[in-house]
Amino acid sequence: MSNSRARMLSGLRVLDLTRVMSGPFCTAMLADLGAEITKIEMPGFGEESRHFAPHVNGESTYFAMLNRGKRSVTVNLKSADGIEIVRELARRADVLVENFRPGVMDRLGLGEQALRAANPRLIYASISGFGQDGPFRDWPAFDLVIQAMSGMMSLTGEPDGRPTAVGESIADVATGMFAAWGIAAALYDRERTGRGRYLEVAMLDSVFSMLLTSLARRLYTDHAPRRVGNRHPETYPVDSFSTRDGDIVLVGFSDQIFQQLMRCIGRADLAEDRRFSKNVDRNARESELKETIASWTSALTQAEALERLREAGVPASPVWTLDQLLASGHLQARSAVQEGMNAVLGKIPLVPQPVKFPDFSQTAQMRSPTLGEDTDAVLRGDLGLSESRIAELRAAKAI
């Protein structure tokens, strides 16, 4: 099988003017499938996330993870020559992705209308915190801000505790995925129409759209969503429990599974008890059920509890640390961590997007670029600039 066939987006040219996480995550997903990503960075300083910890030998591993498979080109966007370089790259691009605040690209002369007038096939994607319009359009956005404003924080944590952020940058990641999905849809549409499209996605909209259980309650009933800890907000028993040597979760999502669970823990009487026959009844008597299950799990080791639950057909799992997952063998079997390269760090582990295409081989080894590593090669190869012209641009601090 040829490598060109394996790289499903081979030949797709993406101009990447994104920073930090949501935009870079979007373009990294495209790079994973073979798209040619040209990342524009400011000379000297680079993209902001190059300065995010942790650092190894001066290189941000956060940046390396998010910018796998991309070319780094340093262009001074405060320079007229630098802006012209970006315009020329956009004329040759299939996709442009940016996540500046609304209005910034227009002020630079790199807005959607200007660039698509010169390249009607261009798909122009804008990622922002609150969208290109609306009352919060100009507010700065970060993942924690979006988690706080979306309602997600208010729904996360123990019932009697403070609202808690999810332990990863879920707003950034989700928005990046939605943007990549939108770009894929626009590419399909371009195959039929021959025209590119403008699309925009907001972080707040993205997280809001994911709050499905809470929205089902808020939009369809008079009951406000609430913070419930590790249990499911609508179904019980779906919760975490402590054993002698670690926590487990179990999912008693149906009447039948609940009955199997009760028999498993030696409480067959409760399996037939009409007070617990339906989910609404079990929710009303959560504290009694929780105490009953917890008394059973607390007497067993994690392994013992899980073995008995699985034998009974009750969905259950251990609560793992990241290290435990890394040591489990699953990630290796799924090729979830792959080897990449960096000019400073040498061989590095990278985590590509997780969708598998069994008819295609794995993508070629990816490189995470050092700052400006590809500037000269892109200006020569993509724009056809001479060595003397490149030297002039460098002397003028345009690159």
Secondary structure, DSSP 8 states (H G I E B T S, - for coil): --HHHHSTTTT-EEEEE--TTHHHHHHHHHHHTT-EEEEEE-TTT-SGGGGSS-EETTEEHHHHHHTTTEEEEE--TTSHHHHHHHHHHHHT-SEEEE-S-TTHHHHTT--HHHHHHH-TT-EEEEEESS-SSSTTTTS---HHHHHHHHSTGGGSS-TTS-----SS-HHHHHHHHHHHHHHHHHHHHHHHHS---EEEEEHHHHHHHH-HHHHHHHTTSS------TTS-SSSTTEEEEEETTEEEEEE--SHHHHHHHHHHTT-HHHHT-GGGSSHHHHHHTHHHHHHHHHHHHTTS-HHHHHHHHHHTT--EEE---HHHHHTSSHHHHTT-SEEEEETTTEEEEE-------TTS-----EE---TTTTHHHHHHHTT---HHHHHHHHHTT--
